[in-house]
Amino acid sequence: MSSTPVIAPGSTIGILGGGQLGRMMAMAAAQLGYRCHIFAPEEDSVAAEVSAQFTRAEFTDQAALTAFAAQCEVVTYEFENVPVAPLSALGDTPLRAPARALEVAQDRLAEKDFVAGLGGTPAPYRAVENEAELLAAIDEIGVPGILKTRRDGYDGKGQWRIRNRCDADEMTVPPVPLIYEGFVTFEAEFSVILVRAVDGKVKFWDSAQNDHSSGILSRSTVPAGDAVAAQIPAARHLAARVAEALGYVGVLTLEFFATADGPVFNEMAPRVHNSGHWTIEGAVTSQFENHIRAICNLPLGDCGLRVPGATMDNLIGTAPEDCTAYLQDPSAHLHFYGKTEAREGRKMGHVTRLTLQEGLA
């Protein structure tokens, strides 16, 4: 039994970040009787719309962070690019998951080194800081490959595909730390999403098979196909080792490629994840509720499927007024995130369709 006290319903949970993941966490927290306090730099926060309090300040504003923490019993975060150094201003208010998880996830080189050190297999990679190092990486790893910024960048941003050596000869390498990764021949992409309690207990949701378009997740399907199913045990073993090594508390996601040689690690997200949105309707306990349970030291809920299967489609650049067709589908559950401006590549919401009987969507 953990000696860490339970954070009782009625308490305030601080959430760093004001986007849709924070919004869905706040909604799950409210269901369990908690109040949420959002801390984000944006004036318009879809998470703040459904929360009790909102502090608008930069993540580097330590005075604002100190005042924020004083009003919270626990603090968590909804995305992995929160600057780590200012978080010392949180003082004695517990941060779950710990800052170490952010440090690892924020640097793609550190992340791959960390996972490789635990026995994982990432795609071949090499650090790059200039044109000469890029050419050396290509000579070592080969082409095609992809050049990525080590920090920041998501949904395909901060990435450049290198199809051949001529692409590298013609490009100007950005003046930031980079990493070059070789392409992986794979049959499918999938994610492992777990929740780890304060006492170290770990539970897993079914792994979704994921499809991407222009670097953005477009669809997640559970159960995954046969190519993925055989590789889930090894991937789960690695994910559990990562969580233990980090002293993790909450929901953690690792993304993988299913290859002929087994699961190849792609990247880590120390948070609830887009590929787990299907759990809101499709699992006994959603990733959002279990994250709240874990950080508050409550018993974890069952992660099993409630139905034979589910498919989640992201609504990318879709305006809210285009929702009628989705609502006409009796198997569909629609979620719009409250964003008013539909832009190309912007996640506006998602729709989950449940398989209510075997063989039927």
SVG drawing of the C-alpha trace seen along z (x, -y; Angstrom):
<svg xmlns="http://www.w3.org/2000/svg" viewBox="-29 -36 61 49">
<polyline fill="none" stroke="black" stroke-width="0.4" points="0.0,0.0 1.5,-3.4 2.3,-5.8 1.6,-8.7 -1.6,-10.4 -4.7,-10.3 -5.7,-13.6 -9.3,-13.7 -12.2,-14.7 -12.9,-18.4 -9.2,-19.2 -7.7,-21.3 -5.6,-19.7 -3.2,-22.0 -2.8,-21.3 0.1,-22.8 -1.1,-23.4 -4.5,-24.6 -5.3,-22.4 -7.7,-19.6 -5.8,-17.0 -6.1,-19.3 -9.8,-19.8 -10.5,-16.1 -8.5,-15.6 -10.4,-18.4 -13.7,-16.8 -12.7,-13.5 -11.5,-15.2 -14.8,-16.9 -16.6,-13.6 -14.6,-12.4 -15.3,-15.6 -12.1,-17.5 -11.6,-21.2 -9.0,-22.0 -6.8,-25.0 -5.3,-25.6 -1.9,-27.3 -1.2,-28.3 0.3,-31.2 -2.6,-31.4 -5.4,-33.8 -7.9,-31.3 -7.7,-28.0 -10.2,-25.2 -9.1,-23.5 -9.9,-26.7 -13.4,-26.7 -14.3,-23.6 -12.1,-24.3 -12.7,-26.2 -9.6,-28.5 -7.2,-29.8 -3.9,-31.4 -2.6,-33.0 1.2,-33.3 4.3,-32.1 5.7,-28.8 8.9,-30.6 7.1,-32.9 8.3,-31.5 6.3,-33.9 3.1,-32.9 4.0,-29.2 4.6,-29.6 1.2,-31.3 -0.4,-28.6 1.1,-25.7 0.0,-27.3 -3.6,-26.8 -3.2,-23.2 -2.8,-19.9 -1.1,-18.2 0.1,-19.4 0.3,-17.5 0.8,-18.5 -0.9,-17.9 2.0,-18.2 5.7,-17.5 7.2,-20.8 6.8,-22.6 10.2,-24.1 11.7,-22.0 13.9,-24.5 11.1,-26.9 9.2,-24.0 11.3,-24.3 8.9,-27.1 6.2,-24.5 7.9,-23.9 6.4,-21.1 3.3,-20.7 3.8,-17.2 4.4,-17.1 3.1,-13.9 4.6,-12.6 8.0,-13.8 10.1,-16.4 12.6,-13.7 10.0,-12.4 9.9,-15.8 13.7,-16.0 13.9,-12.7 11.0,-13.3 12.0,-16.8 15.2,-15.8 14.9,-13.1 18.6,-12.1 18.3,-11.8 15.0,-9.9 16.5,-7.3 19.7,-6.9 17.5,-6.4 15.3,-3.8 18.2,-2.0 19.9,-1.8 16.8,0.1 17.0,2.6 14.7,1.0 15.5,0.9 15.0,-2.6 15.5,-3.3 19.2,-3.9 20.1,-7.5 22.9,-10.0 23.2,-13.5 23.6,-16.3 24.6,-19.9 25.9,-20.9 26.0,-19.9 29.2,-17.8 27.6,-15.8 24.5,-15.3 26.5,-13.8 28.5,-11.7 25.2,-10.4 23.9,-9.6 27.1,-7.7 26.7,-5.7 23.0,-5.1 22.0,-5.4 19.0,-6.9 16.1,-7.4 16.0,-9.0 14.5,-11.9 16.2,-14.9 14.4,-16.2 15.0,-18.9 16.0,-17.4 13.6,-19.6 10.1,-20.8 8.2,-19.8 5.2,-17.6 2.6,-16.4 5.3,-16.4 6.7,-19.9 10.5,-20.3 11.2,-17.4 12.8,-17.1 12.7,-13.9 16.0,-13.0 15.3,-10.8 18.9,-10.7 22.3,-12.3 21.3,-15.1 18.6,-16.2 21.2,-16.6 23.7,-18.4 21.1,-21.0 19.6,-21.7 20.8,-24.3 20.9,-22.6 19.0,-24.7 21.3,-26.1 19.7,-24.0 20.6,-20.6 19.2,-17.9 19.0,-14.1 19.1,-12.0 17.1,-8.8 17.1,-6.0 13.8,-4.9 12.3,-1.7 10.6,0.9 7.5,1.8 4.1,3.5 2.2,1.2 2.5,-1.5 1.1,-1.1 1.1,-2.6 1.4,-1.2 -0.5,-3.3 -0.1,-2.4 -1.0,-3.9 1.3,-3.6 0.1,-4.3 2.1,-5.9 2.8,-2.4 4.2,-1.2 1.2,0.8 0.9,0.8 -2.1,1.4 -2.3,1.4 -5.0,0.5 -5.3,2.5 -2.8,1.3 -4.2,-0.7 -2.9,-0.3 -2.3,-3.8 -2.5,-5.4 -0.9,-8.8 -1.4,-11.4 1.2,-14.1 2.8,-13.3 -0.5,-13.6 -2.4,-10.7 -5.5,-10.2 -6.9,-6.9 -6.5,-4.5 -8.1,-1.1 -8.5,1.5 -7.9,4.4 -4.8,4.1 -4.1,6.4 -2.0,9.6 1.2,7.9 0.9,5.7 -0.6,8.2 2.4,10.5 4.7,7.6 2.6,6.1 4.1,8.2 7.7,7.1 6.6,3.5 4.7,3.5 7.7,5.0 9.8,2.0 7.2,-0.5 6.9,0.8 10.7,0.6 10.6,-3.0 7.9,-3.9 9.8,-2.2 13.1,-3.9 11.4,-7.3 9.5,-6.8 6.5,-7.6 3.0,-8.3 0.1,-8.7 -0.5,-7.8 2.5,-7.2 2.6,-6.4 5.3,-4.8 4.9,-4.6 6.3,-1.7 6.8,-0.3 5.9,3.4 8.8,4.8 9.9,8.3 12.5,8.1 10.1,7.0 8.9,3.7 11.1,0.7 10.7,-2.3 9.7,-5.5 8.9,-8.1 7.6,-8.6 4.9,-10.9 4.7,-11.4 1.0,-12.1 -2.4,-11.0 -2.3,-10.4 -4.3,-11.0 -4.2,-7.3 -6.0,-6.6 -9.0,-8.8 -11.1,-5.8 -10.9,-4.8 -13.5,-7.4 -16.3,-5.2 -14.4,-2.0 -12.7,-1.1 -14.1,-0.5 -12.0,-3.4 -10.7,-6.0 -7.0,-7.2 -8.2,-10.5 -9.9,-9.2 -7.1,-6.8 -4.6,-9.6 -6.5,-11.5 -6.9,-8.4 -3.1,-7.8 -1.9,-11.3 -4.4,-11.6 -3.3,-8.2 -6.7,-6.6 -7.2,-2.9 -6.7,-2.5 -9.7,-1.5 -10.1,1.4 -8.4,0.7 -10.2,3.5 -12.4,3.1 -16.2,2.5 -16.9,3.5 -15.4,5.9 -13.5,3.0 -13.4,-0.7 -12.1,-3.1 -11.1,-6.7 -10.8,-9.2 -9.2,-12.6 -11.2,-15.6 -8.4,-17.6 -9.3,-21.1 -13.0,-20.2 -15.3,-23.0 -17.8,-22.3 -20.8,-23.0 -19.8,-19.9 -20.9,-17.6 -24.3,-16.5 -23.1,-13.6 -21.2,-12.1 -24.3,-12.4 -26.4,-10.5 -24.2,-7.4 -25.6,-5.5 -22.2,-3.9 -20.4,-7.3 -19.4,-9.4 -18.4,-12.9 -16.0,-15.2 -15.3,-18.8 -12.6,-20.5 -14.1,-24.0 -11.6,-25.5 -13.2,-28.3 -10.8,-28.5 -10.5,-25.4 -7.0,-25.5 -5.3,-23.0 -3.6,-20.4 -5.3,-21.5 -7.0,-18.9 -10.5,-20.2 -12.0,-17.0 -12.4,-13.3 -15.1,-10.7 -15.1,-7.2 -17.1,-4.4 -17.7,-1.4 -18.0,2.1 -21.1,3.2 -21.1,6.8 -18.4,9.0 -18.1,8.3 -20.4,5.3 -19.4,1.6"/>
</svg>
